[in-house]
Amino acid sequence: MSRPSDEFALLIEAGSPVRLDLARNLLEEAGIPCVVHTGDFDVAELGVAAHAALRHGDLFVPHAALEEARAVLARAWG
């Protein structure tokens, strides 16, 4: 999968939708901007549930916040 832009660094690769949502919420609470990016996929063909089960996304944060984001997730998840 490609990056949303060169300003962002990959934090979680091919994460499940639940894991990405949890991470996104933790990072947003810590004031760290993040972007979830999934490949292009036609949701209409299979429906939302199938899309979520089949398409895992990547979570990106700004390069400057990468270490802080890793620390936030490490504190939350061990």
Secondary structure, 3 states (H helix, E strand, C coil): CCCCCCCEEEEEEEECHHHHHHHHHHHHHCCCCCEEECCCCCHHHHCHHHHHHHCCEEEEEEHHHHHHHHHHHHHHHC
